[in-house]
Amino acid sequence: MLDLGGIFAAPSAPPQHAPFGFSTRFESFDGTEDDDGTTHSDTLRAWPGLSAGVVALAALPFFPATAGANTIRSITSVGQTVEITVNSGAGFDVRDELVVMIIGDQQFTTSRSPDDGSLNELTFILTLDEWNQLATGDPVIVQFGEDDDNPHNFGTLDKSLLNK
């Protein structure tokens, strides 16, 4: 039974041709009774595919979020700096808080968004001295502020990818 803003709806008997055993017909029960004690029941016609859409939305939490994959897209030297570009399938929130890249025990806060305004990509700028202090295998994390409860994990740094 679904609660649709105070109206409770239950799937009606599915027709033989209904995909996954669901029809696009629902009956609503408003809980009121006639003088003879029968409960009000009105048949609602939904748009085609509504039932399948409701079922698909209900099942979303059970499927892995492959769209949320985090990757280090590139590591390039630009003059006296090294730019590390990261990409998150889930995207980076827009917050009134400093975005921080943590590699090993070091934190970096100089970053920029791409020219196209994508919320899925950030580029962090490190000095050559900062880059030289990092080691292959250091964990790479991007978070907002000091105490982000949902940091983006990018695996480990591979310094051999510089300019590749």
DAJO-V220777 format. One record per pair of residues at least 12 apart in sequence whose C-alpha atoms are under 10 Angstrom apart, sorted by the first residue. I is the first residue (numbers start at 1). J is the second residue. Records with the same first field share a line. If there is no record, write none. Layout:
# DAJO-V220777
I = J / J
This chain:
# DAJO-V220777
1 = 26 / 27 / 28 / 29
2 = 26 / 28 / 54
3 = 28 / 29
4 = 28
6 = 29 / 30 / 31
7 = 27 / 28 / 29 / 30 / 31
8 = 26 / 27 / 28 / 29 / 30 / 31
9 = 25 / 26 / 27 / 28 / 29 / 30 / 41 / 42 / 43 / 44
10 = 25 / 26 / 27 / 28 / 29
11 = 23 / 24 / 25 / 26 / 27 / 28 / 51
12 = 24 / 25 / 26 / 27 / 28 / 43 / 44
13 = 25 / 26 / 27
14 = 26
18 = 49 / 51 / 52
19 = 49 / 51 / 52
20 = 51 / 52 / 55
21 = 51 / 52
22 = 49 / 50 / 51 / 52 / 55
23 = 45 / 46 / 48 / 49 / 50 / 51 / 52
24 = 44 / 45 / 46 / 47 / 48 / 49 / 50 / 51 / 52 / 53
25 = 43 / 44 / 45 / 46 / 47 / 48 / 49 / 50 / 51
26 = 42 / 43 / 44 / 45 / 46 / 50 / 51
27 = 40 / 41 / 42 / 43 / 44 / 45
28 = 40 / 41 / 42 / 43 / 44
29 = 41 / 42 / 43
30 = 42
65 = 89 / 90
66 = 89 / 90
67 = 88 / 89 / 90 / 91
68 = 87 / 88 / 89 / 90 / 91 / 120 / 152
69 = 87 / 88 / 89 / 90 / 91 / 152 / 153 / 154
70 = 86 / 87 / 88 / 89 / 90 / 91 / 120 / 121 / 141 / 142 / 152 / 153 / 154 / 155
71 = 85 / 86 / 87 / 88 / 89 / 121 / 152 / 153 / 154 / 155
72 = 84 / 85 / 86 / 87 / 88 / 121 / 122 / 123 / 140 / 154 / 155 / 156 / 157 / 158 / 161
73 = 85 / 86 / 87 / 88 / 121 / 122 / 123 / 161
74 = 86 / 87 / 123 / 161 / 162 / 163 / 164
75 = 123 / 124 / 125 / 157 / 158 / 159 / 160 / 161 / 162 / 163 / 164
76 = 125 / 161 / 162 / 163 / 164
77 = 125 / 126 / 127 / 128 / 131 / 162 / 163
78 = 125 / 126 / 127 / 128 / 163
79 = 127 / 128
80 = 126 / 127 / 128 / 129
81 = 124 / 125 / 126 / 127 / 128 / 129 / 130 / 131
82 = 123 / 124 / 125 / 126 / 127 / 128 / 129 / 130 / 131 / 132 / 162 / 163
83 = 110 / 111 / 122 / 123 / 124 / 125 / 126 / 127 / 131 / 162 / 163
84 = 101 / 111 / 122 / 123 / 124 / 125 / 126 / 162
85 = 111 / 112 / 113 / 114 / 121 / 122 / 123 / 124 / 125
86 = 101 / 120 / 121 / 122 / 123 / 124 / 140 / 141 / 142 / 154
87 = 118 / 119 / 120 / 121 / 122 / 123 / 152 / 154
88 = 119 / 120 / 121 / 122 / 142 / 152 / 153 / 154
89 = 119 / 120 / 121
90 = 119 / 120 / 152
91 = 118 / 119 / 120 / 121 / 122 / 152
92 = 118 / 119 / 120 / 121 / 122 / 142 / 143 / 144 / 151 / 152
93 = 119 / 120 / 143 / 144
94 = 119 / 144
95 = 144 / 145
96 = 144 / 145
97 = 143 / 144 / 145 / 146
98 = 110 / 111 / 143 / 144 / 145 / 146
99 = 111 / 112 / 122 / 124 / 142 / 143 / 144 / 145 / 146 / 148
100 = 124 / 141 / 142 / 143 / 144 / 145 / 146 / 148 / 151
101 = 122 / 123 / 124 / 125 / 140 / 141 / 142 / 143 / 144 / 145 / 151 / 152 / 153
102 = 138 / 139 / 140 / 141 / 142 / 143 / 153
103 = 131 / 134 / 135 / 136 / 137 / 138 / 139 / 140 / 141 / 142 / 154 / 155 / 156 / 157
104 = 133 / 134 / 135 / 136 / 137 / 138 / 139 / 140 / 141 / 156 / 157
105 = 134 / 138 / 139 / 140
106 = 130 / 133 / 134 / 138 / 140
107 = 130 / 140 / 141 / 142
108 = 124 / 125 / 126 / 127 / 130 / 142
109 = 124 / 125 / 126 / 142 / 144 / 145
110 = 123 / 124 / 125 / 126
111 = 123 / 124 / 125 / 126
112 = 124 / 125
122 = 142
124 = 142
131 = 159
132 = 159
134 = 157 / 158 / 159
135 = 156 / 157 / 158 / 159
136 = 156 / 157 / 158 / 159 / 160 / 161
137 = 155 / 156 / 157 / 158 / 159
138 = 155 / 156 / 157 / 158 / 159
139 = 153 / 154 / 155 / 156 / 157 / 158
140 = 152 / 153 / 154 / 155 / 156 / 157
141 = 153 / 154 / 155 / 156
142 = 154
